Amino acid sequence: MIFFNCFGLILIVHARYILGNVCHECNGMTFNSIITVDNLPSPIGEECEIVPSEYGCSARVTWFDDGTSEVHYIADPNFPLESVITQTERKVTTWSGEYITNKYISFNCQASNNTPCNTAENLKRALISTTWSTNEQIEKFDTLIVPTTDFYGSTCLQLLNKSNCPITNLLSCQQCMGIIEYSNTKSVCAMCPSGKALTNSYEHETIFFLQNKTQVDKITLACRRRGACNSIENIDRIKNELDIKFDFEKFYRSTASITKSPMMILFLVVIVGVFSCCL
C-alpha cells in the first residue's frame, strides 16, 4: 500500500511538471567583463530556478560602456515571443559631455511544457547569428546629439501620424524628440515634449521575428541642436547606416538547445520518488 501511495504521488508531481509551462529565472548576473558566446553563463546556481510561466521565457545579455555585462533569464517577459530583439543606445550627458554606448540582445520564446526554452544554448544561437554596427559607425552620429545650450523648441519638427505620441509643450520642453517605427508602413512621432533633458541620445531597437523571418525597427532620437535635429531624414540615416543584421539561416543551422523527453523526465521522477519512499 505504501508503494502504491508513493507511486500515485510521483505521478501527480510528474503530471503537474509536464503539463505546466516553465522557464529559467535568475536574478541579474553581473560580470566585470564582456560576455561572449564563449563565456555565456548557464542558468544554474543558487540565484537561478525553474519557475512556472503563463506567457513565455526570455534570455538576455546586456553590455555596458564600462566593460561590464549583465545576463538575465526571465519568465513572462514584456517582449514579443519567438523573436530576437537587439538594441543599441548611444547617449551623452548634457552637463559633462561624456558619451556612452550600451547594447543588449534578447532571445524570447514560447514557454514549453517539459523544459525551459530560455537556455544559454538558444541565446548563443542568437548571438552568433547577429552582426552589430561597429563603434565607428555608431559614433558617426554623435554630431546629432552633441550637448548645446543653443536650443529653440519651436524649430523642432512637429509631425504626429501615429497614436500615443508625446505632446509638444513649447513652454517647458528642453529637447527635440523623434520616434519612427519601420514596419509595413512608417509611423512617426516628432515633437518637443515637456520634461528635463539630462541626456541627448538615440536608440535603435530591432525585433527579428523567427517564425516568418521579418523585422521591425524603432529609432528614438532626443537632441538639442538648433533646427529640426529630430527630422525624418536624420532618423532614416540612423536606420539605414546602423542596420543590424540577423542571419535567420545561421540561427536555424546552429545546434539547438538539448531538451529532455517527457519519458526521460518521468523515469527520473520515478527513480527519485521510489528512493525517497523507501528511505
N, C-alpha and C positions, 0 to 999 in steps of 0.2 A: 504493500500500500504506500509506503514511504517513497518507493521508486517511482510509482505512477504519479504521486503528487508532485515530486520533483520534476518529472518529465513534462507534466502539464504546465508547471510554472515556466520551464525552459521554453516551451512552445509559445506561451503568451509573451514572454520577453522578446523572443525572436520575431513574432508577428508585429509587435509594436515597433521594433527596429526596422524590419524590412518594408513596412508599409508607410513609415514616416519619412518625409524628406529631410535630409541632413546636410550640414555644411561644416567645414572647418571654421573655427573662430579663434582668433588670437588677439591679445592686447597688442597695440602697436609695438613692433620690434624695431629699436633704433640702433644704427650701426655708425661708427666713426670711419666709414669707408664707403666706396662706391660699390653698390650691389650690382652684380652682373649675372649672366647665365651660369657662370662657373661657381659662384658662391651664394646663390639664392637659397635662403633658409627654408626648410620644410616646416609645416605647421605641427611641430611636436614640442614637447616640453611642458613645464608647469603653467606657462602663460597661454597654452592652447588647449582647446577641447573640441569635441564634435557636438553640435547643438542642432535641435530641430529647426526647420526653416519652412515658412509659409510661402515664400516668393522665390528666392534664388540665392546664389552664392557669388562671392567676388574675391579675387586675389589681386593685390595692388602693391606696386613698388613706387616710391617717390624719391627723387634725387634732389637734394638741396644745393644751393650755390656754394655753401661752405664745405662741401665734400662729404657730408653725412647723408645717410639714406634711412628710409623707414619702409617696413614691409607690414602689410595688413592682410589678414584673412577674415572675411566678414560674412555674416549671414544676413539675408534680406537687405541688400544694398539699394540705394536710390539711383540705380542705373538700369538702362535697357538690358535685358538678358540676351544671351547668345551674341555677345558683342565684345570687341576690344576697344577701349577708349584711351586716347592719348591726349596729353595737354602740355603745352609749352607756355610758361609765363615769364615775361620779361618786364621788370619794373624798376623804377628809380625813386628813391626817397627824395621828396621835393626840397627838404631843408639841408640834406647832406650831399646830394648828388651821387649817391652810391647806387650802382646798377647791380641787379641780382637776376639770375636765371634759375627757375625751378621747373622740374618736369615730373610727370608721372605717367604710368601706364597701368591699366586695369583690365583684367580678364573677368568677364561676367557670364554666368551660366545658369541654366535652369536646374534647380535642386533636384537630385535624383533620390530614389527610394532604396538605394543599397549602400553606396559610398559617396562621400563628398566629391563634387566636381571641381571645387576651387583648390586644386592641388598646385604644388610647386612645379610639377611637370607641365601642366597646362599653361601656367604663367610663363614658363620658359619658352613654350611654343610661340606665345605671343611676342616675347622679347626677340627671338631670333627671326621673326617674320617682319619686324618693324625697322624702317630706315628713317632716322631722325635728321633734321636740319643740322648743319654744322654751327659751331659757335660764331663763326664769321658771318654766316647768313643771318643768324638771329640778331647779332649786334648791328647789322646793317640798318636796322630800323630805329636805332637809338635816337636819331635826329627827330623822329616823330614825337618822342616822349621826353625830350630834354627839359629839365626844370627851367622855368622862367617866371618872372613876375609881370611880364608884358602880356596881359590876358584881358580879352574883352569877350564876354559871353555872347554878346549879340552877333559876333562873327561866326559862331559855331553853326554847322549845318543843322537845319531843322527839317527832319523828314521822318514821319511815322507811317509805315504801311503794314504793321502787324499789331496784334493785341498785346496788352500787358507791357507796353513801353513806359519807362520813366517819363515824367512830365517835366518840361522846361520850366525853370524858375529863375529868371534873369536877375532877381533881387538878391539871391543867395547862392547861385551856382559858382563854382570855382574851377571847373574844367569841362571841356567838351567831351562827349561820350558818343561812341558809335558801336552798335551791335548788329552784326549781319549773320544770318543763318543761311547756309547754302545747302539746299536740298533740291527737290524738283523745281522749286522756284527760289528766288532770293527775297528774304524777309529782312526789312531794315528798320532799326530804331536809331535815330540820330537826334541828339538833343543836348541841352545844357542843364542837367538835373541839379537839384539842391543838394547840399552836403559839403563836408570838408574834403579837400584834395591833399591827402598825406602822401600819396604816391601817384606818379604817372605810370601807365602800364599798357601792355597789350597781352592778350591771352588767345592762343589758338588751340581749340579743342576739336578733335575729330572722333566720331563714332563709326567704327567699322562693323557692319552687321554681317555676322559669319554665315548665316543661312542663305541670304540672297546676294552676298558679296557686293554690297553697296556701302556708301559712306555719306555722312552728313557732317559738314564743318560749321563751326561757330567761331567768329572772331569778335573780340571785345577790345576796343581801343579807348583809353582815357588819357587825354592830352591837354596841354595848356598853351600850345604855340599860338601866336597871333594868326588869325584867319581860321578857315574851316579845316583844322587839322583832323577832324573826325569825318573827312569826306569819304564817299564810297570808293573813290579811286585809291586812296591810301589803304583802306581796308582790303580792297581787291589785291593790291600789291602784296600785302602780308599773306593773304590766302594763296596766291599763285607762286610766290617765291619761297615760302616756308611750308610747302605742301608735303606733309609726312606721308611716306609710302608704306603700304602694308601688303605683303605678298600672301594672298589667300592660299595659293597653291602650296607654298612652302609651309604654311601653317598646317594644312591637312596632310602633308607628307611627313611632318615631324612625328616623332614617336609619341603616341597617345598615352595619356595617363593610364596606368595599370589599375584595374578595378577588380575586386573580388566578386565572384559569382555568389548568388543567394545560397546555393547549395553549400559552398565552402563556408560561408558565414554560419549557416545552420549547423554544420559539422563542428565548427569551433565553439559555438554557443553550447551545443550539446555536451561536448567533452568537458568544457569548463563547468557546466552545471552538474554533470554527473560527479565530478571530483568534489564539488562543493557539497553536494548532498551526502556523499559518502564519508565526509570528514566528521 
